[in-house]
């Protein structure tokens, strides 16, 4: 029977069952969605301003793009730091501190006199946004299990998929009226609103009795225990490779569609948005499938289909067959399959380690952004063309499928709890 878990200081809280529903759950999903949206908004909102930033600060476009690398690095490192802190101090305090850091870093970006200060501030922004993202995933691990967790993650992916589409448009709107500096003023306002929402609407979901000691030895032991769980590590890799497919598409799509196929900026935006819609639609269909299939089964099916489509994609790219549709149809199909992979892999991974949800969420997030940061330049080095994009995307899903099949069924009882030292 479905039961909702009261957030009190019990020592061994149990996750919510799959059929929990009601206004409190919807409110929680909305709040968590706002938290995960801070990362994409921080990454993507200023992208339209990169050429202007390069001109005004007197640097090349590649140097200006290093500010994006700084943000991704901050997101990866920040999650590794905030995860253990949230397991020791509870979810709310690290979250509030992270959002406050994001606001201060945004102010520093607004006042940045040169590219060095801007890059440093962008890194701090990433660390602040990481707190919101890792705490959101950790709260899912606190409150939900297996299919219920995968369902909630699918709802969060709806916001995570929409935010990168909205963010550049919001940035472009700011540029029509003001200089690029004021985009960071908008981020200050958005982060401040999120801080207020979290303070009012997000309860503490980690009871005092379930918290872990805040000692270096304990943190290292927790990370070590997670990394020794082969099935957890494989699920982290699967989730990261799923995100890598998205980053590969983001990195190479403009060069292929505008460079080779001659789309103008408006048509490119429409086509690019269609890919995001395919991804988001799949994350919501995932909720329906979870009523009949386990998250583990959906993972295997999605990766198998993606690998098959990817092989066709590589063949079409090498032979240049099908024109623009020979590129778009397989890309959209692979992106749709990633819409099934990205919610389910973290949900199953978190279900194995409720006793360390924050640290587990940190590893998941850090792996995703680290792999994404590496994938973007790899696509560039391979030529930023259809072949590069198809090979990278197909290799990612194929490796994920092999890894998942290697460890076998992940639908077993979670390992013993990570030792507290």
C-alpha positions as CSV (number, residue, x, y, z in Angstrom):
1,X,0.0,0.0,0.0
2,X,1.3,3.5,-0.8
3,X,2.6,5.4,2.1
4,X,4.2,8.9,2.2
5,X,7.2,9.3,4.4
6,X,7.1,11.9,7.1
7,X,10.3,13.9,7.1
8,X,11.4,13.4,10.7
9,X,14.5,12.3,12.5
10,X,14.1,8.5,11.9
11,X,17.2,6.5,11.6
12,X,16.4,4.3,8.6
13,X,13.8,6.1,6.4
14,X,12.2,4.1,3.7
15,X,11.6,5.5,0.2
16,X,8.2,6.5,-1.0
17,X,6.3,3.8,-2.9
18,X,5.7,4.1,-6.6
19,X,2.0,5.1,-6.5
20,X,2.3,8.0,-4.1
21,X,0.4,11.0,-5.5
22,X,-1.2,14.2,-4.5
23,X,-0.5,17.9,-4.2
24,X,2.6,17.5,-2.0
25,X,4.3,15.3,-4.6
26,X,3.4,17.7,-7.4
27,X,4.7,20.6,-5.4
28,X,7.9,18.7,-4.7
29,X,8.5,18.0,-8.4
30,X,7.9,21.7,-9.3
31,X,10.4,22.8,-6.6
32,X,13.0,20.2,-7.7
33,X,12.5,21.1,-11.3
34,X,13.2,24.7,-10.6
35,X,16.4,23.6,-8.9
36,X,17.7,21.5,-11.7
37,X,16.9,24.3,-14.2
38,X,19.5,26.6,-12.6
39,X,22.3,24.6,-14.2
40,X,21.1,24.8,-17.8
41,X,20.1,28.4,-17.4
42,X,23.6,29.2,-16.1
43,X,25.3,27.3,-19.0
44,X,23.1,28.4,-21.9
45,X,21.7,31.8,-21.2
46,X,24.9,33.7,-22.1
47,X,25.7,31.7,-25.2
48,X,24.3,34.3,-27.6
49,X,26.6,36.9,-26.1
50,X,29.9,34.9,-26.6
51,X,30.9,36.8,-29.8
52,X,30.1,40.2,-28.1
53,X,32.1,39.2,-25.0
54,X,35.1,38.2,-27.2
55,X,35.0,41.5,-29.0
56,X,34.5,43.7,-25.9
57,X,37.2,41.9,-23.9
58,X,39.6,41.7,-26.8
59,X,40.0,37.9,-26.9
60,X,39.5,35.2,-29.5
61,X,36.3,33.2,-29.7
62,X,38.1,30.1,-28.5
63,X,39.3,32.0,-25.4
64,X,35.8,33.3,-24.8
65,X,34.5,29.7,-25.0
66,X,36.8,28.8,-22.1
67,X,34.2,30.5,-19.8
68,X,31.9,27.7,-20.8
69,X,34.5,25.1,-19.9
70,X,34.9,26.9,-16.5
71,X,31.2,26.6,-15.9
72,X,31.1,22.9,-16.7
73,X,34.2,22.3,-14.5
74,X,32.6,24.1,-11.6
75,X,29.4,22.0,-12.1
76,X,31.4,18.8,-11.9
77,X,33.7,19.7,-9.0
78,X,30.9,21.4,-7.1
79,X,28.8,18.3,-7.1
80,X,31.6,16.2,-5.7
81,X,31.9,18.7,-2.8
82,X,28.2,19.4,-2.1
83,X,27.2,15.7,-2.3
84,X,29.1,14.6,0.9
85,X,28.2,17.9,2.6
86,X,24.5,17.3,2.0
87,X,24.8,13.8,3.4
88,X,26.3,15.2,6.6
89,X,24.6,18.6,7.1
90,X,21.2,17.8,5.5
91,X,19.9,19.0,2.2
92,X,18.8,22.5,2.9
93,X,22.0,24.2,4.3
94,X,24.3,23.2,1.4
95,X,21.5,24.1,-1.0
96,X,21.1,27.6,0.4
97,X,24.8,28.2,0.6
98,X,25.3,27.1,-3.0
99,X,22.5,29.4,-4.4
100,X,24.0,32.3,-2.4
101,X,27.4,31.5,-4.0
102,X,25.8,31.5,-7.4
103,X,24.3,34.9,-6.8
104,X,27.7,36.4,-5.6
105,X,29.4,34.8,-8.6
106,X,26.8,36.3,-10.9
107,X,27.5,39.7,-9.5
108,X,31.2,39.2,-10.1
109,X,30.4,38.2,-13.7
110,X,28.4,41.4,-14.1
111,X,31.3,43.5,-12.9
112,X,34.1,41.4,-14.5
113,X,36.8,43.7,-16.1
114,X,38.5,41.0,-18.1
115,X,38.3,37.4,-19.4
116,X,40.3,36.0,-16.5
117,X,37.9,37.3,-13.8
118,X,34.9,36.3,-15.9
119,X,36.2,32.7,-16.3
120,X,36.8,32.4,-12.6
121,X,33.4,33.8,-11.8
122,X,31.8,31.4,-14.2
123,X,33.5,28.5,-12.5
124,X,32.1,29.7,-9.1
125,X,28.7,30.1,-10.8
126,X,28.9,26.4,-11.8
127,X,29.8,25.3,-8.3
128,X,26.8,27.2,-7.0
129,X,24.4,25.7,-9.6
130,X,25.9,22.3,-8.8
131,X,24.5,22.6,-5.2
132,X,21.0,23.0,-6.6
133,X,21.3,20.1,-9.0
134,X,22.9,17.6,-6.7
135,X,20.5,18.3,-3.9
136,X,17.5,17.9,-6.2
137,X,18.7,14.5,-7.3
138,X,19.6,13.6,-3.7
139,X,16.1,14.5,-2.5
140,X,14.7,12.1,-5.2
141,X,16.9,9.4,-3.7
142,X,15.6,10.3,-0.2
143,X,12.0,10.1,-1.0
144,X,11.5,7.7,-3.9
145,X,12.6,4.2,-5.0
146,X,13.0,2.4,-8.3
147,X,10.1,3.1,-10.6
148,X,8.8,6.0,-8.5
149,X,12.3,7.6,-8.6
150,X,12.5,7.0,-12.4
151,X,9.0,8.6,-12.8
152,X,10.1,11.7,-10.9
153,X,13.4,11.9,-12.8
154,X,11.4,11.8,-16.0
155,X,9.4,14.8,-14.9
156,X,12.6,16.6,-14.0
157,X,14.0,15.8,-17.4
158,X,11.0,17.7,-18.9
159,X,12.3,20.8,-17.3
160,X,16.0,19.9,-18.0
161,X,15.1,19.5,-21.6
162,X,13.1,22.7,-22.0
163,X,15.5,25.0,-20.1
164,X,18.3,24.8,-22.7
165,X,15.8,25.8,-25.4
166,X,14.4,28.8,-23.4
167,X,17.8,30.0,-22.0
168,X,19.4,31.2,-25.2
169,X,16.2,33.0,-26.2
170,X,16.1,34.7,-22.9
171,X,19.7,35.8,-23.3
172,X,19.1,37.1,-26.8
173,X,16.1,39.1,-25.4
174,X,18.4,40.7,-22.9
175,X,20.9,41.6,-25.6
176,X,18.3,43.4,-27.5
177,X,17.9,45.9,-24.7
178,X,21.2,45.9,-22.8
179,X,24.8,44.8,-22.8
180,X,25.9,41.2,-22.0
181,X,26.6,42.1,-18.4
182,X,22.9,42.4,-17.6
183,X,22.3,38.7,-18.4
184,X,24.1,38.0,-15.1
185,X,21.8,40.4,-13.4
186,X,18.9,38.3,-14.7
187,X,20.6,35.2,-13.2
188,X,20.9,37.0,-9.9
189,X,17.2,37.6,-9.9
190,X,16.4,34.0,-10.9
191,X,18.7,32.5,-8.3
192,X,17.2,34.8,-5.7
193,X,13.7,33.6,-6.6
194,X,14.9,30.0,-6.4
195,X,16.4,30.7,-2.9
196,X,13.1,32.0,-1.7
197,X,11.1,29.1,-3.2
198,X,13.5,26.5,-1.6
199,X,13.4,28.2,1.8
200,X,9.6,28.2,1.8
201,X,8.6,25.0,-0.1
202,X,11.5,22.5,0.3
203,X,11.5,20.5,3.6
204,X,14.5,18.8,5.0
205,X,14.4,15.3,3.6
206,X,17.4,13.8,5.4
207,X,16.7,13.0,9.1
208,X,19.4,13.8,11.6
209,X,19.7,10.1,12.5
210,X,20.5,9.2,8.9
211,X,23.3,11.8,8.4
212,X,26.9,10.8,8.0
213,X,30.0,12.2,9.8
214,X,31.6,15.2,8.2
215,X,35.1,13.9,8.3
216,X,37.6,13.4,5.4
217,X,38.0,9.7,6.3
218,X,34.3,9.2,6.3
219,X,33.9,11.0,2.9
220,X,36.7,9.0,1.3
221,X,35.2,5.8,2.7
222,X,31.8,6.7,1.3
223,X,33.2,7.4,-2.2
224,X,35.3,4.3,-2.0
225,X,32.3,2.1,-1.1
226,X,30.3,3.6,-4.0
227,X,33.1,3.0,-6.5
228,X,33.5,-0.6,-5.3
229,X,29.9,-1.3,-6.3
230,X,30.4,-2.3,-9.9
231,X,26.7,-2.1,-10.8
232,X,26.5,1.4,-9.4
233,X,29.6,2.5,-11.3
234,X,28.2,1.0,-14.6
235,X,24.9,2.8,-14.1
236,X,26.9,6.1,-13.5
237,X,28.8,5.4,-16.8
238,X,25.5,4.7,-18.6
239,X,24.0,7.9,-17.5
240,X,27.1,9.9,-18.4
241,X,27.3,8.4,-21.9
242,X,23.6,9.2,-22.3
243,X,24.4,12.9,-21.5
244,X,27.4,12.7,-23.8
245,X,25.1,12.0,-26.7
246,X,23.3,15.3,-25.9
247,X,26.5,17.2,-25.6
248,X,27.8,15.7,-28.9
249,X,24.6,16.9,-30.6
250,X,24.9,20.4,-29.1
251,X,28.6,20.6,-30.1
252,X,28.2,19.5,-33.7
253,X,24.7,20.3,-34.9
254,X,25.3,23.9,-35.9
255,X,28.3,23.0,-38.0
256,X,26.5,20.2,-39.8
257,X,23.1,21.9,-40.3
258,X,24.3,25.5,-41.0
259,X,27.6,24.6,-42.6
260,X,26.9,21.6,-44.8
261,X,23.1,21.8,-45.2
262,X,22.8,25.6,-45.4
263,X,20.1,26.3,-42.8
264,X,19.8,29.9,-41.7
265,X,19.8,30.7,-38.0
266,X,16.0,30.7,-37.7
267,X,15.5,27.3,-39.4
268,X,18.4,25.9,-37.4
269,X,16.7,27.0,-34.2
270,X,13.5,25.2,-35.2
271,X,15.3,22.0,-36.2
272,X,17.5,22.1,-33.1
273,X,14.4,22.6,-31.0
274,X,12.8,19.6,-32.6
275,X,15.6,17.4,-31.4
276,X,15.0,18.7,-27.9
277,X,11.3,17.9,-28.2
278,X,12.1,14.3,-29.2
279,X,14.2,14.0,-26.1
280,X,11.6,15.6,-23.8
281,X,8.7,13.6,-25.3
282,X,10.6,10.3,-24.6
283,X,11.2,11.3,-21.0
284,X,7.4,11.7,-20.6
285,X,6.6,8.5,-22.4
286,X,9.0,6.8,-20.0
287,X,6.5,7.6,-17.2
288,X,3.9,5.6,-19.1
289,X,6.2,2.7,-19.8
290,X,7.2,2.5,-16.1
291,X,3.7,1.3,-15.3
292,X,4.4,-1.9,-17.3
293,X,8.2,-2.3,-17.4
294,X,11.0,-1.9,-14.8
295,X,13.6,0.9,-15.3
296,X,16.2,-1.7,-15.9
297,X,14.3,-3.3,-18.8
298,X,13.6,0.1,-20.4
299,X,17.4,0.8,-20.2
300,X,18.3,-2.3,-22.1
301,X,15.6,-1.8,-24.8
302,X,16.5,1.9,-25.3
303,X,20.2,1.3,-25.6
304,X,19.7,-1.7,-28.0
305,X,17.5,0.5,-30.2
306,X,19.9,3.4,-30.0
307,X,22.8,1.2,-31.0
308,X,21.0,-0.2,-34.0
309,X,19.9,3.3,-35.1
310,X,23.4,4.6,-34.5
311,X,24.9,1.9,-36.9
312,X,22.5,3.1,-39.6
313,X,23.4,6.7,-38.8
314,X,27.1,6.0,-39.3
315,X,26.4,4.3,-42.6
316,X,24.3,7.2,-43.9
317,X,26.9,9.7,-42.8
318,X,29.8,7.9,-44.5
319,X,27.8,7.5,-47.7
320,X,26.2,11.0,-47.5
321,X,22.8,9.3,-48.3
322,X,19.5,10.8,-47.5
323,X,20.5,14.4,-47.4
324,X,19.4,16.4,-44.4
325,X,16.8,13.8,-43.5
326,X,19.5,11.1,-43.5
327,X,21.0,13.2,-40.7
328,X,18.0,14.4,-38.8
329,X,15.9,11.2,-38.5
330,X,18.6,9.0,-36.9
331,X,19.7,11.9,-34.7
332,X,16.2,12.5,-33.4
333,X,15.8,8.7,-32.9
334,X,19.0,8.5,-30.8
335,X,18.0,11.6,-28.8
336,X,14.6,10.0,-28.1
337,X,16.3,6.9,-26.8
338,X,18.5,9.0,-24.5
339,X,15.2,10.4,-23.1
340,X,14.6,6.9,-21.7
341,X,18.2,6.3,-20.6
342,X,19.0,9.5,-18.7
343,X,16.1,9.3,-16.2
344,X,16.3,5.6,-15.6
345,X,20.0,5.1,-15.1
346,X,20.4,7.6,-12.2
347,X,17.1,6.4,-10.6
348,X,18.3,2.8,-10.4
349,X,21.8,3.9,-9.3
350,X,20.4,6.0,-6.4
351,X,18.1,3.2,-5.4
352,X,21.2,1.1,-4.5
353,X,22.5,3.7,-2.0
354,X,19.8,5.5,-0.1
355,X,22.2,5.7,2.8
356,X,24.4,8.1,0.8
357,X,22.1,9.7,-1.7
358,X,24.0,13.0,-1.8
359,X,27.3,11.5,-2.5
360,X,25.8,9.1,-5.0
361,X,24.1,12.0,-6.8
362,X,27.4,13.9,-6.8
363,X,29.1,11.1,-8.6
364,X,26.3,10.9,-11.1
365,X,26.3,14.6,-11.9
366,X,30.1,15.0,-11.9
367,X,30.4,12.1,-14.4
368,X,27.7,13.5,-16.7
369,X,29.3,17.0,-16.9
370,X,32.9,15.7,-17.0
371,X,32.1,13.4,-20.0
372,X,30.1,16.2,-21.6
373,X,33.0,18.6,-21.3
374,X,35.3,16.1,-22.9
375,X,32.9,15.1,-25.7
376,X,32.4,18.6,-27.2
377,X,36.0,19.1,-28.2
378,X,36.3,15.5,-29.4
379,X,33.5,16.2,-31.9
380,X,35.5,19.3,-33.0
381,X,38.8,17.4,-33.4
382,X,37.0,14.8,-35.5
383,X,35.8,17.5,-37.9
384,X,32.5,18.8,-36.7
385,X,30.7,16.9,-39.5
386,X,28.1,14.1,-39.8
387,X,30.7,11.3,-39.5
388,X,32.1,12.8,-36.3
389,X,28.7,13.2,-34.7
390,X,27.4,9.8,-35.8
391,X,30.5,8.0,-34.6
392,X,30.6,9.7,-31.2
393,X,26.9,9.3,-30.5
394,X,26.9,5.6,-31.6
395,X,30.1,4.7,-29.8
396,X,28.6,6.2,-26.6
397,X,25.3,4.1,-26.7
398,X,27.1,1.0,-27.8
399,X,29.6,1.1,-24.9
400,X,26.8,1.8,-22.5
401,X,24.8,-1.2,-23.8
402,X,27.8,-3.5,-23.5
403,X,28.6,-2.3,-20.0
404,X,25.0,-2.8,-18.9
405,X,24.8,-6.3,-20.3
406,X,28.2,-7.1,-18.8
407,X,27.0,-6.6,-15.2
408,X,23.7,-8.4,-15.9
409,X,20.5,-7.7,-14.1
410,X,20.7,-4.6,-11.9
411,X,17.3,-5.2,-10.4
412,X,18.5,-6.8,-7.2
413,X,18.6,-5.7,-3.6
414,X,20.9,-2.8,-2.8
415,X,24.3,-3.5,-1.4
416,X,25.0,-3.2,2.3
417,X,25.1,0.3,3.6
418,X,28.2,2.4,3.2
419,X,30.2,2.3,6.5
420,X,30.2,5.4,8.6
421,X,33.7,6.2,9.9
